[in-house]
Structure formats: structure tokens, C-alpha cells
Amino acid sequence: MNRRTVIGWATAAVALALSSVASAEGPPIKIGMSMPQTGGLAAGGKASLLGIEIWRDDVNAKGGLLGRKVELVVYDDKSSASETPALYAKLLDVDKVDLLFAPYGTVPTAPIMPLVKQRGMLLMGNFSFQVNRKVHHDMWFNNAPWGPADSWANGFLKLGQKAGGKSMALLSADQEFAQNLATTAREVAKKLNIPIVFDQAYPPSTAEFSSIVRAVAAAKPDIVFVASYPPDSAGILRAVNEIGIGDNVKIFGGAMVGLQFATVMENMGSLLNGVVNYNTWLPEKSMYFDGTKDFFEKYTKRAIAAKVDPLGFYIAPYGYAMGQMIEEAVNATKSLDQKTLAKYIREHTHKTIVGSITYADDGEWKQSATLEAQFRGVKDKNIDQFRQAGKQVILFPDNLKTGDLIAPFEAARK
């Protein structure tokens, strides 16, 4: 055997080995989703997507899933419910994705639920609210800390009742999300024997809230529960600041969407003080789990370039956690089979950067981790202050609590 023959065999062996490695890696595992990058939900959609992208980069740095890289296939649904059914059909039929993540929010997610169920696909939900009530899809897992449907109102109203509140006012936007919350608030109030002395739904186009706030104050409630969207939340707070809400109000807030976003908090500044509102993650000592600090260090570095919420507290870590649950299920089962993965997710508790997650039969968190937190000592035009503990003190749930309610509301505003 001559030297040239030996070298030829060696070269062929190396080529065969490299070919085997490439074959073992296989094509990327494609995770498909639409995500609002434009329209009214874009702020949340962009932050959510960045959280998912950070997870993708982390898992790929570890070798991917099943030895294959993870690839995201993402379309802009423009915050529109009319866009999502066609986009998810395209993800399945054209892009041939392996797994599906839901878009951010209730409105874009609800229309895809029948399609996903019909196709037998697992769907990781993304901060929607009760979209599976009628569809009953057994492979739906909402990645949001709401837990039981009444958790938002339950925590808030019990805080108000404990502070001496005996009656309540209910103010809500006339849209599906807010009305779902208003319905549960009425149910919880009835269970707690709290009479409702004011109950009004306002049109989504409402821009001036002075007359509504005057009407709320005239009813003299002890508790004021508000279910509003970002522009409304800002308008309501400005009207409360100008007019007042009454010395008898023990607690004000509850379900005001928008007060979780950095730009809104920076613009509202000291007007936030005293408000008790829902949230999902805050820089309080009870909220740090394995990997949480590392995630926010990465998020902060990338947020400016990505032009997303510089804090990212509200939804970004949940995007990462959504990936963590899929990663755990795939690694444990060594499978991409939809039913196999769904069975694993349903039957196990998952350790994530937002804490431990266990699912109930309806695909919602078995235990609520919806925070009710009170703004305190907030100054005007200072976004960095919100990175500190103490600016939003967690009052509920008890296992995450970092302080007690300051009441009445007017006293807490000072």
C-alpha cells in the first residue's frame, strides 16, 4: 500500500465522519409564531419576542434541541385578530414548523384556537386571558401567571376589604379583555359580600375621563377596581390627580394595563404613587429564581438595540420561560411529538426564571402568581428608579409579598 492510498483513505474517513455529524444535527427545529411588531400590542410583542430570542440563543449555545439548532419563524400580525388565522395556517402548511408559540395577547390568540385544536398542535400561550374557555383544547398551555380566572380581582378586593373597604366601584373599558375581568370582579365582590355602588363600562374611544372620575367619587366607594387599556389608564390617572377620588377610598387600581411598561411609568411619574395594580415580575427580593438575574443582564444589553421596553419586567422573562418549558419537555421525552410533549408539560412542575410552573386541566397555571403591587416614592422623569426594589411593593400573593398596603389611597399618594 503506497502513501497516496493511505492519505486517500484517511481523507475519505474524515469526510464520512463530517457527513455523519451533519446528518446527526439534521435540519433546524422550527418554532413558529406571529408576534405584534406594529399596532397597539407592539410594545408587548417586541419585548416578548426578545425574551424568546434570548432563550433561542442560549439553547443553541448548548447544542440546540435533540442535537439540532432552534430556528424561529416569526410574522408580524399587526396586533390584529384578523391576521392571525392565515399566518398560523401558513406556519403549518408552508413553513412546516415543528412547534407553535401563540402571539402576545388575548385578541390575536383567540381566533387561532380552533385551528390549532383541529390540527392537533401543542400551543404555548403568551399572556392571553381565558381564550380556552370554549375551545377546551387539551394541548394548550398559557404562559401567564394569572392562574384561576378570578385571581386578579380576588387579590385586589381582599386587600381592600382587609383595609376596611365595604363597597366598591367598577370602571372598565368596553372591550373583551376588560369585560372578562369586570365579570370576575363582580363575581368575587358577590362572594365577599361587597356591594357595588358604581359600575360603568366606557367606550374604547374615550379620551376625557373627568366626568367619569367625578361620578365615581360621588358614589363614595371604599374600593375602586379599574380594568383599562394603556391610553385609558394614563387618562384616568390624570383625571384622578386633577379631581381627586375621595378620602374614603382605601385602595385604587387593580387591572390597569399599561402601568407595567417603562415608557408609561416614566411619563406618569409621581402620578403613580399609591396605585395598587397587577403585575407579573418586579425587582423585589422574592422574585429572583435560578437564571433570573442573568436573563435581565442579557435583556438590558440587547433592549436598546432592539428598541424595546428597556426594563422588560412585564412580559420578556415569560417569553424566555416559555422556551425553557419546551426545552425541558423535548430533552426529557427525546421527542417532538405533540401529544408526548403536551403530556409531559401537563404532568410536571417546571423550574423557570419566573419560578415554578404547574398547569391545571384548562391549560392555565394551577396557582396564581399575579402580583398586586403598590407604587411608592416614585419621582418624575426617572426610568432607572424602577430597577430598584421598593418602588413597587408586592402586597399579594402572600408567598411573594414584600410589604403591606398603605391606605387610604389619598394618604398613599403623598
C-alpha positions in Angstrom: 0.0 0.0 0.0 1.5 3.3 -1.0 1.4 6.6 0.9 -1.0 8.2 -1.6 -3.5 5.4 -1.0 -3.3 5.8 2.8 -3.9 9.6 2.5 -6.9 8.9 0.2 -8.5 6.6 2.7 -7.9 9.0 5.6 -9.5 11.8 3.6 -12.5 9.7 2.8 -12.8 8.7 6.5 -12.8 12.3 7.6 -15.3 13.3 5.0 -17.6 10.4 6.1 -17.2 11.4 9.8 -18.1 15.0 8.9 -21.1 13.8 6.9 -22.3 11.7 9.8 -22.1 14.7 12.2 -24.0 16.9 9.8 -26.6 14.2 9.4 -26.9 13.8 13.1 -27.5 17.5 13.6 -30.2 17.5 10.9 -32.3 20.4 9.9 -33.2 23.1 12.5 -36.2 22.7 14.8 -38.5 25.4 13.7 -40.7 27.2 16.2 -43.4 29.3 14.5 -45.4 32.3 15.8 -46.9 35.6 14.9 -45.9 38.5 17.1 -47.3 42.0 17.0 -44.4 44.2 15.9 -46.7 47.0 14.8 -50.1 48.2 16.1 -51.4 48.7 19.6 -49.8 45.5 21.1 -46.4 46.1 19.6 -44.6 47.1 22.8 -45.5 43.9 24.5 -44.9 41.8 21.4 -41.4 43.2 20.8 -40.4 42.6 24.4 -41.9 39.1 24.4 -40.0 38.2 21.2 -36.7 39.5 22.6 -37.2 37.2 25.6 -37.8 34.2 23.3 -34.8 35.2 21.1 -32.5 35.2 24.2 -33.7 31.7 25.1 -33.1 30.6 21.5 -29.5 31.9 21.6 -28.9 30.3 25.0 -30.3 26.9 24.0 -28.4 26.9 20.7 -25.2 27.7 22.6 -25.8 24.5 24.5 -26.2 22.5 21.3 -29.8 23.1 20.5 -32.6 20.5 21.0 -32.1 16.9 20.1 -28.7 18.0 18.6 -30.4 20.4 16.2 -30.4 24.2 16.2 -33.6 26.1 17.1 -34.9 28.5 14.5 -37.7 31.0 15.0 -40.1 31.7 12.2 -41.9 34.9 13.1 -44.5 37.1 11.3 -46.0 40.4 12.3 -49.7 40.1 13.0 -50.0 43.9 13.3 -51.9 43.4 16.6 -54.9 42.3 14.6 -57.1 39.3 15.2 -58.0 39.1 11.5 -54.3 38.4 10.6 -53.5 35.5 12.9 -55.6 32.6 11.4 -54.0 32.9 8.0 -50.5 33.4 9.5 -50.8 30.2 11.6 -52.1 28.3 8.6 -49.0 29.4 6.7 -46.7 28.4 9.5 -48.1 24.9 9.4 -48.7 24.4 5.7 -45.9 26.4 4.1 -43.2 26.8 6.7 -43.8 23.3 8.2 -42.9 24.4 11.7 -42.3 21.8 14.4 -43.8 23.7 17.3 -46.1 26.7 17.8 -45.9 29.7 20.2 -49.0 31.9 20.4 -48.9 35.7 19.7 -48.8 38.1 22.5 -52.2 38.9 23.9 -55.8 37.7 24.1 -57.2 39.3 20.9 -54.8 37.8 18.4 -54.7 34.4 20.1 -58.5 33.7 20.4 -59.1 33.3 16.6 -56.3 30.6 16.2 -57.5 28.3 18.9 -60.0 26.3 16.7 -57.3 25.8 14.0 -54.7 24.7 16.5 -57.1 22.2 18.1 -58.2 20.9 14.7 -54.6 20.3 13.6 -53.7 18.6 16.9 -50.9 21.0 17.7 -49.5 21.9 21.1 -49.7 25.7 21.7 -47.7 27.6 24.2 -49.9 30.6 25.2 -48.5 34.1 25.6 -50.3 36.4 28.1 -53.8 35.8 26.8 -56.8 35.6 29.2 -59.2 32.7 29.2 -59.1 32.0 25.5 -59.6 28.3 26.0 -62.9 28.5 27.9 -65.0 27.5 25.0 -62.5 25.6 22.8 -61.2 23.2 25.5 -58.0 22.3 23.8 -56.1 19.8 25.8 -52.7 20.8 24.4 -52.9 24.5 25.3 -50.5 25.9 28.0 -50.9 29.6 28.7 -47.6 31.1 29.8 -49.0 33.8 32.0 -49.2 33.9 35.8 -53.0 34.5 36.0 -53.9 31.1 37.4 -57.7 30.8 38.2 -59.8 33.3 36.3 -60.7 35.2 39.5 -57.2 35.7 40.7 -56.8 39.3 39.6 -59.9 40.5 41.3 -59.6 38.2 44.3 -56.2 39.5 45.5 -57.2 43.2 45.0 -60.6 43.0 46.6 -59.3 41.1 49.6 -56.7 43.7 50.2 -59.3 46.4 50.1 -61.6 44.5 52.4 -58.8 43.9 54.9 -58.2 47.7 54.9 -61.8 48.3 55.9 -63.4 48.6 52.5 -67.1 47.8 52.5 -68.2 48.9 49.0 -66.7 49.1 45.6 -66.8 51.0 42.3 -66.1 49.2 39.0 -64.8 51.1 35.9 -64.0 49.1 32.8 -63.2 49.5 29.1 -65.9 48.1 26.8 -63.7 45.5 25.2 -63.4 41.7 25.7 -60.3 41.6 27.9 -61.5 44.3 30.3 -65.0 43.0 30.4 -63.8 39.5 31.2 -62.0 41.0 34.2 -65.0 43.1 35.1 -67.2 39.9 35.1 -64.9 38.1 37.5 -64.6 41.2 39.7 -68.4 41.2 40.1 -68.4 37.5 41.0 -65.7 38.0 43.6 -67.4 41.0 45.1 -70.6 39.0 45.5 -68.7 36.2 47.2 -67.0 38.6 49.6 -70.4 40.4 50.2 -69.0 43.7 48.9 -71.8 45.8 47.3 -71.1 47.5 44.0 -72.2 51.2 44.2 -70.9 52.2 40.8 -70.5 50.0 37.6 -69.7 51.6 34.3 -68.1 50.5 31.0 -66.7 53.3 28.9 -66.2 53.2 25.1 -62.7 52.4 23.9 -62.5 55.8 22.1 -62.9 57.7 25.4 -60.2 60.3 25.8 -61.6 62.5 28.6 -62.2 60.9 32.0 -63.0 63.9 34.2 -66.8 63.4 34.3 -66.4 59.6 34.9 -64.0 60.2 37.8 -66.4 62.7 39.3 -69.2 60.2 39.1 -67.0 57.5 40.8 -66.1 59.9 43.6 -69.8 60.9 44.0 -70.7 57.3 44.6 -68.3 57.3 47.6 -66.9 53.7 47.2 -64.3 52.3 49.6 -62.6 50.3 46.8 -62.1 51.3 43.2 -61.4 48.5 40.7 -60.3 49.7 37.2 -59.9 47.5 34.1 -58.4 49.7 31.5 -56.0 49.8 28.5 -52.8 51.9 28.3 -54.2 55.2 26.9 -57.2 54.9 29.3 -55.0 54.1 32.3 -53.0 57.3 31.7 -56.1 59.4 31.2 -57.8 58.0 34.3 -54.8 58.7 36.5 -54.5 62.3 35.2 -58.2 62.9 36.0 -57.8 61.4 39.5 -54.8 63.7 40.0 -56.8 66.8 39.0 -60.1 66.0 40.7 -59.4 63.5 43.4 -61.2 60.3 44.1 -62.4 60.8 47.7 -60.8 60.4 51.2 -62.9 57.2 51.8 -61.2 55.2 49.0 -58.9 52.6 50.7 -57.5 51.1 47.5 -57.4 52.2 43.8 -56.3 50.3 40.7 -56.4 46.6 40.1 -56.2 45.8 36.4 -54.8 48.9 34.7 -52.9 47.7 31.6 -50.0 50.0 30.6 -48.7 50.8 34.1 -46.3 47.9 33.6 -44.4 49.5 30.7 -41.3 51.6 31.1 -42.4 54.5 28.9 -45.8 54.8 30.5 -44.3 54.6 34.0 -41.7 57.2 33.1 -44.3 59.6 31.7 -46.7 59.1 34.6 -44.0 59.5 37.3 -45.4 60.6 40.7 -49.0 60.2 39.5 -48.5 56.5 40.1 -47.9 56.8 43.8 -50.5 54.9 45.9 -51.9 53.0 43.0 -52.2 49.2 43.6 -52.0 47.4 40.3 -51.4 43.9 38.8 -48.0 43.0 37.5 -46.1 39.8 36.6 -42.4 40.4 37.6 -40.8 43.1 39.7 -37.3 43.6 41.0 -38.3 42.6 44.6 -36.3 40.1 46.6 -39.0 37.4 46.3 -38.9 37.4 42.5 -35.4 36.1 41.8 -35.0 32.5 40.7 -32.3 30.5 39.1 -31.3 32.4 36.0 -33.4 35.5 36.5 -30.5 37.9 37.1 -28.6 36.5 34.2 -31.6 36.9 31.9 -32.1 40.6 32.7 -28.4 41.3 32.3 -28.7 40.0 28.7 -32.0 41.7 28.1 -30.8 45.1 29.2 -27.8 44.9 26.9 -30.0 44.0 23.9 -33.1 46.1 24.6 -31.6 49.4 23.4 -30.5 48.0 20.0 -33.8 46.2 19.6 -35.8 49.3 20.5 -37.9 47.6 23.1 -39.0 48.3 26.6 -35.7 49.0 28.5 -37.0 47.3 31.7 -38.7 44.3 30.2 -40.2 43.2 33.5 -43.8 42.6 32.4 -43.5 40.0 29.7 -39.9 39.4 28.5 -38.9 36.9 31.1 -42.1 34.9 30.4 -41.0 34.6 26.7 -37.8 33.1 28.0 -39.7 30.8 30.4 -41.9 29.6 27.5 -38.8 28.4 25.7 -37.5 26.8 28.9 -40.6 24.6 29.3 -40.3 23.4 25.7 -36.6 22.7 26.2 -37.3 20.7 29.3 -40.1 18.7 27.6 -38.1 17.9 24.5 -35.0 16.9 26.4 -36.9 14.7 28.8 -39.0 12.9 26.2 -36.4 13.0 23.3 -39.4 13.7 21.1 -41.1 16.4 19.0 -44.4 14.5 19.0 -47.2 17.0 20.0 -49.1 14.6 22.3 -46.0 13.4 24.0 -44.8 16.9 24.8 -48.2 18.0 25.9 -48.5 15.0 28.3 -45.1 15.9 29.8 -45.9 19.6 30.3 -49.2 18.7 31.8 -47.8 16.2 34.3 -44.7 18.0 35.6 -43.7 21.1 37.5 -41.3 23.3 35.5 -38.5 25.3 37.0 -38.1 28.6 35.1 -36.7 32.1 35.6 -40.1 33.3 36.7 -40.5 30.5 39.3 -42.1 27.1 39.3 -45.0 26.5 36.9 -47.6 23.7 37.2 -50.6 23.6 34.9 -54.3 22.9 35.7 -56.6 20.9 33.4 -57.6 24.1 31.5 -54.1 24.9 30.5 -53.8 27.8 32.9 -51.3 28.0 35.8 -52.6 25.9 38.7 -51.5 28.5 41.2 -51.8 32.2 40.6 -48.6 34.3 40.7 -50.4 37.5 39.6 -48.9 40.3 41.6 -50.7 43.2 43.2 -48.2 45.9 44.0 -48.3 49.4 45.3 -46.3 52.3 43.7 -44.4 54.2 46.3 -41.9 57.1 46.3 -42.0 57.4 42.6 -40.3 60.6 41.2 -41.0 62.3 37.9 -39.0 61.5 34.7 -36.7 58.8 36.1 -36.8 55.4 34.5 -33.9 53.9 36.4 -35.7 54.2 39.7 -37.9 51.3 38.7 -34.9 49.0 38.6 -34.8 49.3 42.4 -36.7 47.4 45.0 -39.3 49.4 46.9 -40.8 51.4 44.1 -43.5 48.7 43.5 -44.0 46.8 46.8 -45.7 43.4 46.4 -48.8 43.0 48.5 -50.2 39.8 47.0 -49.8 36.8 46.8 -48.6 36.0 50.3 -45.7 33.8 49.2 -44.2 36.7 47.2 -45.2 39.6 49.5 -42.6 42.2 50.3 -44.8 44.8 52.2 -48.2 45.8 53.5 -50.8 48.1 51.9 -50.6 51.8 52.7 -54.2 53.1 53.0 -56.3 55.1 52.4 -55.4 55.9 48.8 -55.0 59.6 49.2 -52.6 59.2 52.1 -50.5 56.7 50.0 -50.2 59.3 47.2 -48.2 61.7 49.3 
